[in-house]
Amino acid sequence: MTDESPSRVRQRILLVTGLSGAGKSTALQVLEDIGWEAIDNFPVRLLGGLVGGGADSGQLAIGFDSRTRGFVPTEIIAMCKQLEARDDVELTTLFIDCSSSEIERRYNETRRPHPMARGRPVHEGIKAERELLEPLRRWADIVVETSNFATNQLQQEVREQFASSAEREMTVTVSSFGFARGMPPLADLLFDMRFIDNPHWVEELRHKTGLDDAVGTHIESDPAFRPAFERIADLLREVLPRYAAQGRSYLNIAFGCTGGRHRSVYSAERAAEVLREAGFSPTVIHRNLGSRPADPLERR
């Protein structure tokens, strides 16, 4: 008989370094958001104790730069080469770079002291740090240049490089609500459907909701509904991919009517269908669907 041991799960280690002011902290924040355990300014000489053996086999991102205790690039590279030779570790190095002029602009704008300037002009500190880090830049697996990046562009770059497909997807919520029962607090896109004829005033529809076919037929029969909803659908198809491209994690779309039981519910369901056809997976929430019909609330 052949004794086959199960394959060992490799621990993913991502070393994140780069020039001060280039965006290392932003990169670590995004990594933490997408499920990595992130540690900044970790003493690199202790790295061996974090990996392999009984350590967690998840994803660990470790940030370090010229301010980190025991920072000697050649020694760090030698240590990492030893770790790369192990079969229980998958090691990657990310270097965040930026032009010296842009880093100087950022430091002058924030008026923070550069860690290597030590009383000298900012550009001298940047030059000294760049020379110190050059061996790590040459050795890094991935170099991201942020000179022309806004913060959200760096965030999106890190997500594309290190997030799983599921983690890169934007979470979309489509909700219905009644204006008479209060506005939703977190709507990014809000559509007021009170221009549609109100099914509440049709006796046989009053106790039904926008989930019932009869209510949907009544709403569709209003000449104003179809052209308006088609414009809303076109807008959603246009802007949602753009929100996703900007690195948005969550997007809340709300449809409102007076009581939150008929027009908004039907519209939210129709919008969710449109988004599913466009490749999104929206969650649908009907905030006031369980509320009882109330004439005083519906008088608007």
KAWO-V600925 format. One record per residue. PHI is phi in radians with two decimals (999 if undefined). PSI is psi in whole degrees, -180 to 180 (* if undefined). Layout:
phi={PHI | PHI}
psi={PSI | PSI}
This chain:
phi={999 | -1.75 | -1.59 | -1.76 | -1.42 | -1.12 | -1.12 | -1.39 | -1.35 | -1.53 | -1.42 | -1.52 | -2.08 | -2.04 | -1.59 | -2.03 | -2.45 | 2.59 | -1.26 | -1.04 | 1.58 | -1.46 | 2.23 | -1.06 | -1.10 | -1.10 | -1.06 | -1.15 | -1.10 | -1.16 | -1.03 | -1.13 | -1.10 | -1.71 | 1.89 | -1.43 | -1.44 | -2.03 | -2.27 | -1.92 | 0.89 | -1.43 | -1.04 | -1.11 | -1.14 | -1.64 | -1.02 | -1.00 | -1.31 | -1.61 | -2.02 | 1.16 | 1.01 | -1.58 | -1.20 | -1.01 | -1.55 | -1.43 | -1.88 | -2.16 | -1.87 | -2.11 | -1.70 | -2.70 | -2.73 | -1.11 | -1.47 | -1.26 | -1.07 | 1.29 | -1.48 | -2.31 | -0.89 | -1.13 | -1.21 | -1.12 | -1.10 | -1.07 | -1.12 | -1.23 | -1.09 | -1.13 | -1.18 | -1.11 | -1.33 | -1.42 | -1.59 | -1.90 | -2.33 | -2.02 | -1.86 | -2.33 | -2.05 | -1.95 | -1.98 | -1.67 | -1.95 | -2.89 | -1.15 | -1.08 | -1.14 | -1.24 | -1.10 | -1.07 | -1.06 | -1.13 | -1.19 | -1.15 | -1.23 | -1.52 | 1.08 | -1.54 | -1.34 | -1.29 | -1.09 | -1.92 | -1.33 | 0.86 | 1.54 | -1.59 | -1.04 | -0.99 | -1.12 | -1.25 | -1.12 | -1.11 | -1.09 | -1.11 | -1.19 | -1.08 | -1.12 | -1.12 | -1.55 | -0.94 | -1.05 | -1.22 | -1.13 | -1.12 | -1.49 | -1.08 | -1.28 | -2.31 | -2.06 | -1.97 | -1.74 | -1.90 | -0.96 | -1.86 | -1.65 | -1.39 | -0.99 | -1.17 | -1.24 | -1.14 | -1.02 | -1.16 | -1.06 | -1.14 | -1.05 | -1.14 | -1.37 | -2.21 | -1.65 | -1.24 | -1.02 | -1.13 | -1.27 | -1.39 | -1.25 | -1.40 | -1.45 | -1.95 | -2.07 | -1.97 | -2.27 | -2.05 | -2.77 | -1.91 | -1.02 | -1.19 | -1.92 | 1.84 | -1.30 | -1.26 | -1.39 | -2.20 | -1.38 | -1.49 | -2.22 | -2.24 | -2.10 | -1.63 | -1.73 | -1.29 | -1.38 | -1.49 | -0.98 | -1.47 | -1.11 | -1.00 | -1.55 | -1.77 | -0.90 | -1.29 | -1.82 | -0.99 | -1.60 | -1.63 | -2.34 | -1.16 | -1.50 | -1.53 | -1.03 | -1.12 | -1.18 | -1.06 | -1.11 | -1.10 | -1.13 | -1.14 | -1.31 | -1.28 | -1.01 | -1.38 | -1.21 | -1.05 | -1.10 | -1.19 | -1.18 | -1.09 | -1.18 | -1.09 | -1.09 | -1.09 | -1.10 | -1.09 | -1.09 | -1.34 | -1.57 | -1.11 | -1.06 | -1.27 | -1.05 | -1.08 | -1.16 | -1.45 | 1.51 | -1.13 | -1.55 | -2.36 | -2.45 | -1.96 | -1.99 | -2.16 | -2.03 | -2.07 | -2.39 | -1.22 | -1.74 | 1.41 | -2.12 | -2.06 | -1.09 | -1.19 | -1.13 | -1.09 | -1.12 | -1.11 | -1.12 | -1.11 | -1.12 | -1.09 | -1.07 | -1.03 | -1.22 | -1.11 | -1.11 | -1.50 | 1.74 | -1.65 | -2.19 | -1.26 | -1.66 | -1.92 | -2.24 | -1.91 | -1.10 | -1.95 | -1.06 | -1.47 | -1.28 | -1.34 | -1.02 | -2.48 | -0.96 | -1.03 | -1.32 | -1.57 | -1.40 | -2.31}
psi={144 | 126 | 101 | 116 | 147 | 147 | 141 | 137 | 127 | 136 | 128 | 122 | 126 | 117 | 125 | 118 | -178 | -177 | 142 | 129 | -2 | -22 | 17 | -44 | -39 | -43 | -43 | -38 | -42 | -42 | -41 | -39 | -33 | 16 | -1 | 146 | 124 | 134 | 130 | 150 | 45 | 134 | 114 | -28 | -17 | 6 | -40 | -31 | -13 | -16 | 153 | -172 | -126 | 9 | 156 | 135 | 17 | -152 | 124 | 122 | 126 | 120 | 138 | 154 | -162 | -18 | -13 | 137 | 136 | 29 | 102 | 104 | -44 | -37 | -37 | -44 | -43 | -43 | -41 | -32 | -37 | -41 | -37 | -26 | -12 | 150 | 0 | 9 | 136 | 106 | 132 | 143 | 129 | 126 | 122 | 113 | 165 | 151 | 149 | -39 | -38 | -40 | -42 | -41 | -43 | -42 | -39 | -34 | -41 | -15 | 25 | 147 | 140 | 136 | -22 | 6 | -44 | 55 | -9 | 171 | 152 | -42 | -28 | -39 | -40 | -43 | -44 | -42 | -39 | -42 | -41 | -39 | -7 | -42 | -37 | -36 | -44 | -34 | -20 | 145 | -38 | 130 | 125 | 123 | 120 | 13 | -40 | 17 | 135 | 166 | -43 | -27 | -38 | -42 | -44 | -39 | -45 | -41 | -45 | -34 | -37 | -1 | 148 | 168 | -42 | -38 | -24 | -18 | 139 | 133 | 119 | 129 | 129 | 125 | 157 | 154 | 166 | 126 | -34 | -15 | 15 | 146 | 149 | 141 | -21 | 31 | 126 | -38 | 126 | 130 | 126 | 113 | 17 | -4 | -10 | 146 | 131 | 115 | -17 | -31 | 6 | 115 | -46 | -10 | -13 | -43 | 4 | 180 | 178 | -6 | -12 | 140 | -38 | -38 | -42 | -41 | -41 | -45 | -43 | -26 | -15 | 121 | -22 | -21 | -55 | -51 | -37 | -44 | -35 | -37 | -40 | -44 | -42 | -40 | -45 | -43 | -33 | -46 | -28 | -44 | -31 | -40 | -45 | -40 | -24 | 0 | 17 | 134 | -34 | 143 | 127 | 122 | 127 | 139 | 128 | 146 | -166 | -55 | -14 | 23 | -22 | -80 | -44 | -38 | -48 | -44 | -41 | -41 | -43 | -41 | -39 | -38 | -44 | -44 | -36 | -41 | -27 | 1 | 4 | 165 | 75 | 149 | 134 | 129 | 127 | 98 | -42 | 18 | -34 | -1 | 144 | 150 | 138 | 108 | -43 | -34 | -26 | 5 | 23 | *}
